[in-house]
Amino acid sequence: MAAASASAGNAGEPRLVDRCIDAAARCRASVEAWRRQRRSLERLPGQLADALLSRLAARRLLSPSLLEVFQHSVQEIDFSGNIAVDAEWLAYLGSFRYLGILKLADCKKVDHSAIWALSGMSMLKELDLSRCSRITDAGIKHIVSIDSLEKLHLSETGLTDNGVMLISALKGLNLLDLGGIHMTDKALRSLQVLTQLEHLDIWGSEITDEGASILKAFTRLRFLNVSWTHVTRLPPLPNMKYLNMSNCTIYSIRGGDSEVHIPLQKFTASAASIVDVDEVFSSIVASSFSFLDMSGCSLSNLYGLQKMKSLEHLDLSLSRVTDDAIEYVANIGMKLRYLSLKNTGITSQAPCILAGTVPNLASLSLAYTKVDDSALVYISMMPSLRVIDLSHTSIKGFTCVEANSEKILSLPLLEHLIYLESLNLEDAPLSDEVIPPMASFRALKYLYLKSDFLSDPALHALSSASNLIHLGFCGSVLSNSGLLQFVPPAQLHVLDLSGCWVLTEYAISSFRSHHPMIELRHELIQELQPSHIGTSQVRKSRHLPRAKTKVFNSSADSSRHSGIFFMDQRIKYSREKMLEIQDLTQSNSVLHDVQLPPELRRME
């Protein structure tokens, strides 16, 4: 009993502390009340001081003068994206005795002169100035005086080769991020004295193979990002765990030394051109290799994959992969958990090949492919699936054995997937009659639908989907009465009705009033504004801009969607016809036909 009581007490402590911090950061008056107790704050434990400072910053209650109260207690500060932070703020931060981590990424007012206040800080181990574009070589002169630095982030700043070469004075660095800086081979050579480096990010630089050859000096290097550079060959890096060569032309990752094998765990080669596939894959220790991203590669030969039995994550989206190459994916087998074949040349034959070979696959994307309902029977044989993306496919939700024969619903096949949490069927030609079976998917939490064949009965059918948290029902012919008669599932947090063009402000406002705990998304939400008495009122104007968004053009099948545009369908109707559509009353029955005007009815 005593043990249980103690356990309950310990569980309640974080909640009590959080409530105290929340009360202290409630408003300016509450801040002023405890600000006078400066001495007690000096003894505040670092973890609590960090939390209180973070809460004040998030609520915009922090000012430069208030920072002084925390100078003897705070150990970590994250002001990333705070546009108010400038030289005055840093003048106070420079006196923080125990500050170990300072993150100022995207603080646009921070410049080289402001950094002067940080000179000589003795406890600072990590400094993040990413995307502070006003940081120049002059600011680096102040940074290199911080001998304690171990991690330095300077990506997308105003540094040149001269500034980069100054960084060589920080001998204790183990992480250096210089991404997006146009440094050359000369600057990289100057950094080879940083023998403690384990993480080096130089994406978007002017580094060539000649400069990359000095990377072998970094014997502890575990992370390397040379994406968007001129590097085509890397020297042997025997401790490399993560490598990013996206948008590079790749010949070799071990300098042509066939005796060396790289113990890579993650390899990202998105939109890269791999010249010698066998050379690259044979360089990798297969037993440790778990993550491969080759999205956007022109590669179609996947022969080397069949030896990668430890792969857990494989992204082949936007590539030239066809059904013929899927057998090599199937050979990966047991450990594969994530697979993306989005926007490739596969058909329903691909899931057929995979069925029974990837029993632990948890996430599968077949979006923007030619798969149809015949694939669902094979997908249902992948028992561990939690996330399925079938958007922009030919899935109709039914099959016909012969022309003009009775329809056989296909989506019920997915009911066998007892772990399925997320299903995306956006822009698949689904109709009302195929939706009801999805309400019985026991684990389904996220469902995304977008089809102008859907209307009120389809939405009502999903009322019994008891575990739904997020429901997307976009681009459908949903009427006002259909929305108001909808009984949301008990767990629903988000209802996305974007593109449901028949709906009016009245229906949306009424639904929000009846279901205040549900976040409703629709283009007309911005036209609703709170009135002076706290209720919502509708603006008189409801003119919407004409939607003219071009459909994503698949690189795998560019002719399929080219030249197609979405347009606001309301322009086809007179005001009287629109009012007639909006005031339609629907039966509560899920499967009854929707009584729409003839011009809104769609033929299968």
N, C-alpha and C positions, 0 to 999 in steps of 0.2 A: 504494500500500500504506500509506504513511504517512498519507495523507489519510483512508483508510478507518479506520485505527487511531485517528486523532484524532476522527473522527466517532463511533466506537464509545465512546470515552472520554467525549465530551460527553454522549452518550445515557445513560451510566451514572451521571453526576454527580447528577442529581435523585434517582435511586434510592438512591444512597449517602447523600445528605443526608437523605432521608426515613427511612432506617434509623437514622441517628444521632439524629434527633429522636425517633424511636420509642423508642430505647434510653434516651434522657434522660428520657422521660416514662413509663417502664414502670411504676414503682411509687414509693412514698414514699422508699424507701431510695436509689433511683437519683437522685431529686431532691435529697436531702440531700447526696449525694456531690458534685454539681457546684455546689450552692448556695454552698459555701464559697469557690468561685472567682469571687467577685463581680466582680473587676476585669476578667476576661476577658469576662464577659457584657456589660459596659459597651461593649465594642468589637464586640459581635456585630452583624452587618448587620441592618438593620431588617426585611427580608423573612424572614430566619431567625428573628429574635426573635418576629415575628408568628406564624409557624408553630408555634414551640415553645409559646408562650403559649396558642394555640388548642388544641393537643393536650392540654396540662395541664388546661384548662377542660373539655374533652370527657370526660376521664377522672376528673374530680372530684378532682384532685390540687392544685388551686389554692386558696390561702388569701390573705387580705388582706396578711399580712406578707410573703408570697413576691412579691407584686406589686412591692415596692420594688426588687427585683433588676432589673426591666425598665424602670425609669423613664427611662433614658437611651438606650434602643434601640427600643422598640416604637412603631410608627406607626399601627397599626390594631387595634382591639379590638372583638370581637363577643361580648357576653355575653347576647344575646337569649334570653329564657326562663329565665335562671338565677335560680332563686328564692332563692339564697343572697346575691345582691348587695344590699348595703344601704349605709348611711351610712359604715360603716367602710371598705368597698371603695372608695367614691368619694373618701374622704379621701386614699388613696394615689394614685388615678388623677389627682387634681388636680395632682400634682407631676410628671406625665409631660411631659417637655420637648418631645418631638417628636410627640406624639400628634395625628394629623390626623383620624381617624375613630373615633367612639365610638358603638356600638350597644347600647342598653339596653332594647330593646322587650320588653314583657311581664315586666319585672323588677318584681314586685308590691311589693317592700319599698322601692323608691326613691320618696322623697317630696320635697316642696319644700325641706325642711331639708337633705336629703342633697345636693341640687344645689348648695348653697352652695360646696362644695369645688371646683367647676368654674369658679367665677367668675374671670374675667380670663385664662383660658388663651389663649395667644397664637398657637398653631399649629392649634387645632381648627377644622376646616372643616365637618365633618358631625356632627350629634348626633341620635340617634334615641331618642325616649322614647315611642314609640307604645304605647298601651294600658297605660301606667304610670298607673293611675287615681288615684294619690295625689298626682300633680303638679297643683298648683293655681296660681292667679294669683300667689301669693307666690313660687313657684319661678321664674316668668318674670323676676322682678326680678334674679335671679342670672344667668339665661341671656343677657339682653340686654347683659351686661357682656363677653360674648365677641365682640369686634368682628370676629374673623376668620371667623365662621360664614357659610357659603354655602348649607348645606342643613340644614333643621330639620324634624323629624318629631314632631308632637304629637297625632296622631289618637287619639281616644277617651281623652283625659285629662280632668282636672277643670276645664279652663279655662272662663271666662265671657268676656263681651264685654270686661270690664276687662283681663283678661290678654292677650287678642288684640290690643288696641290698643297694649299696651306693645311688641309685636313690631315695630312701625313704626320702632323705633330701630335695627334691624339692617339698615342700608341695603345691605349687600352680599349679601343673600339672593338666590339664583336658584331655590331650591326651597323651598316651604312646604307642608307637609301638615297641615291642620287638620280632616281628615275626622272626622265623628261628633261634632263640637263644636257646640252649639246657639247659634252666633253669629248676629247679626242684621245687617241692612244697615248699621247704624251702625258696627259693628266693621269690616266690609269696607271702608267708605269710608276709615277711618283707615289702611288698608294701601296706598292708591294711591301713597304716596311710595316704595314698593319697586319702583322702575322697572326693576330688573335681573331681576325675576321671569320665569322661563321655564316653571315648573311650579307650578301651584296646585291643591290638592285640598281642596275644601270640601263634600264629599258629606254628606248628612244634616243640613245646617245649616238655618237659618230664612231664608235669602236669598230675596228676591223679584226680580221683574223690575226694580224700582227700584234695588235694590242691584247687580244684575248690570250695570246700565248703566255703572258706573264701571270695569268690566273693560277698557274701551278704553284706560285709562291704562297698562295693562301691554302696551306695544308689542312686547315681546319674547316674549310668552306663546306657548308651543308646546303645552303640556299643560294641559287644564282638565277637572276632574271636578266636576260639579254634580248628580250623581245623587241621588235622594231629596230634592230641594229643591222650592221653589215656582217655580223659574225656568221660564218658557215661551218667552222670547225672549232672544236674545243680541245684543249689539252687534257690528258687523263686527270680526273679529279676523283681520287679514290674514296672520298668520304661524302660525296654529293648525295643528298636525299631528295631535294626538290629542284627541278630545272624547268625554266620557262624560256622557250625559243619561238614563241608565237610570231607570225609574220616574218620569219627568217627562211632563208634557203639552207637546208641542213644536209651536209655531207657526212659528218662524223661527230660523235660526242666523246670520243676517246683518243683523238689525234692519230687515228690510223693504227694504234697499237693493239693488235688482236689478242694480246695476252692480258689486257686490262679489262675488267668487268666492273661497271659502275653500279653500286647498290642503291639505285634510284627507288624511291617510293612513289613520287609523283612526277609526271612529265606532261607539261602543257605545250602543245605544238599547234595551237589554233591558227588556221589560215597559213600554216607553214607549207613550204614545198620540200618534201623529203625526197632527196635525189636517190639515195641508196637505202632502201627500206631494210634489207637484210642486215646491212652493216649497223644501222641504228639499233634495231631490236636485239641483235646478237650482242650488243655492248652492255645490255642491262641484265643484272642478276634477277632472274625470273621469280625467285622465291620471295623477294621483298617488294616486288613491283605491284602496287595496289591501285594507282590512279593514272588514267591516260585520257587526255583531252586532245582529239584530233579533229575538232569541229572546223569545218570550212577548208579542210585539206583537199587537194586534188587527188589524193591517194584513193585507189580502188582495190589494190592488192593487200589483203589482210593476212597473208600466209603466216607472218611472224607472230600473230596473236595466239595461235593455237598452243604455244608453249607457255603463255602467260597465265598459268593456272591460279595465281594469287590475285588477279585483277578483281577489284570490287566496284570500280567506277570507270565506265567507258562511254565517252561522248564522241559519236561519229556524225553528228548533225551537220547539215549543209555540205556533205561530202558526196562523192560519186558512187558511194556504196550501193550495190544492187543485191538482189536475192542470191546471186551466185557466191557472194562473199560471206553470207551469214553463217555458213557452216563453220567458219573459223571462229566466229563469235560463240557459237554453240559449244565449241571445244573447250572454251574457257571453263565452263561448267559451274561447279558448286559455289564458288565464292562471289560470283558476280551479283551485285546488289543494285546497281544503277546502270541503265542503258538508255541512251538517246539515239534514235535513228530518225530524228526530226528532219524533214526536208531532204530526204534522200530518195533514191530511185527504187525503193523496195515496194513490194505488193503484199497481199495477204499470205503469200507463200513464205515470207520471212517469219512471222509468228509460228507458222506450221513447223518450220525447221527448228525453232527455239523451244517449242513445247516439249517438256520433259527433260530438258538439258540444263535449265537454269532454275532449280527449285527454290533458291534463296533470293531471286530477283525481287526487289522491293519497289523499284521505280522504273517505269517504261514509258518512253515518249515515242509515238508514231505520228505526231502531228505533221500536217502538210505532206502526207504520203498518199499512195493510191490504195491503202487498205480499205476493205469494205466489211460488211457484216459477217462474211465467211471467216474473218480473222478472230472473231470473238470466241469461238469454240476452242481455239488454240490458246488464246490469252487466258481463258478460264482454267487452263491446265498449269498455270504458274501460281502455285498456292500461296506464296508469300507476298504477292503484290499489295502495296499500300497506296501507290500513286500511279494513275494511268492518264496519259494525255492523248486523246484521239481527236483533238480539235482540227478543223479544216481537212477532214477526211470524208469518205463517202458512206460513213455509217448512217443508216436510215432507221435502225432499230427493229428491222424485220427482214425476213427473206421470203422468197417465193420459189417453190420447187419448179414450177412451170409457169409460163406466161398465163396471166389471168387466174392463177390458182389462189387459194386462200393464203393470207399472210401468216407467217410464223414468226412470233416475236423473238428477237435475238438477244436483247439486253438482259433478260432473266438468266442467261448463262453466267453473267458476272456475279450473281448472287452466291455462287460457290466460293468466291474470294472473300473469306471471312475477316480478312484484315484490311480490306479496301477502305481507305479514308478519304481519298481525293480522286475525283473523276471529272475530266475536262472534255466536254463534247461541244464546245463552242464552234459555230459555223459548220456543224454537221446537219444535214437535212432531216432533222427529227420532227415528228408530228405529235399531236396530243395523245394519240392512242398508245404510243410506245413508252410514255413517261411513267405510268403507275407502277410498273415492277420495280423501279428504282427506289421507291419509298420503303421497300422491304430489305434494302441493303443495310445490314445490321451495324456495320462500323462506319458508314459513310458520314463524313463531317463537312466535306467541301465538295460542292457540286456546281459546275459551271456550264450553263446552257445559253445558247444564242442562236435563235432560228426564227424566221418570220412565218414558219408553219405552226408555231406554238401560240396558244391563247389561254384563256381562263381555266379550262378544265385541267390542263397540264400543271398549272401552278397549284390548284386545289388538291391535285393528287399527291402533292409533296407535303401536305399538312401532316401526314402520318410518318414522315421521315424523322423519327424521334431524336436522332443524334446530330442532325444538321446544325452546323455552326455558321457556315457561309453558303448562301445560295445566290448564284448568278442566274438571272432569268432575263437576259438582255435581248433587245431587238425583236421582241415578240408583239403580237397583237393583243395586248392585255388591256381590258376595259376598266373604267372607274369602278363599276360594280364588282368586277372580278377581283380587283385589289382589295376592296373594302370587305368582301365576303371571305377573303383568305384568312385561315386560321394558322398562324405561324407555328412551326414546331417549337417545343418548349425551350430548346437549347439555342435557337437561332439568334445570332448576334448581328449578322450583316445580310441585308437583302439588296442586291444590285439589280436595278431595273433600268439601267442605262439603255437608251435607244428604244424604250417602249413609248412610242410616239403618240399613242391614243390618250394616254393619261393626262389629266389636268392638275393644276395646282391644288384644287379643292380636294381631290382624292388623295394626293400625296400628303397634304397637310393633315387630313383626317386620319390617315393611317399612322402618321407619326404621333398624333395625339393619343391614339388608342394603344400604341406600342412604343412608348418612349425609350425602352431599353434596346430597341433594334436600330442599328444604323442603316438608314435607307439611302441608297445612292441613285440619283437621277439628274438629268440635265436641268430640271426645273427647281432643284433644291436651292440654287443660288437666288432664285426669284422670290423665295420665301424669307421674310424678315420678321424678327420679334417686334411686337408692338409694345407700347408703353406700359401695358398692364401685364405683360409677360406671356401672352398667348401669341400665336402666329397669325399674321395677316398676309394677304397676297397682293403683290404689286399689280397694278392695272395692266402694265405692259407684259406680254408674254411672247414677244417676237423672238424666235430662236434663229441663230445663224444657220444658214443652209449647210448641212453636213456634206462635205465633199472630200472624204479621206480615201486615199488610194489603198487598195488591198495590197498586203505584203506580197511581193513578187518572188515566188519560189525560184531559187537558182537551179533546183533539181528539175523543175518543170515550168520554165518561165512562161510558156504560152498558155498555161492553165488559167492564170489570173490576170494576164496583162490587159490593161485598158478598162478594167472594171472599177466602177466608182459607186460609193454609197451616197444616196441622196435622201433628204427629208421627204418621206412619202406624203406628208400632209398637203403639199402643194397641189396634189392631184384633185383635191376635194373642195367643194364650196363650204362656206361657213355652216350652212344648214346641215349638210351631210356630215361634217365633223361633229356637230352637236348630237346628231342622231347616233353616230358611232359611240361617242363618249357616254351616252345615257343608256346604252344597251343593258338590259337585265339578263342575267344568266341563271340557269338552273344550278342548284348545288351539286347535282350529279356530275361525277368526274368524267364519265364516258359519253354523255349526251353531246350531240353535235352543237357547235357554237352557231348561234343565229346571227351571222354577219351578212352585210350586203353582198350581193353576188360578186362585185368587183374585188372584194377582199378574200374571197374563197380561193384556195390554192389547189391545183390538181396535182395528184401524185405523179 
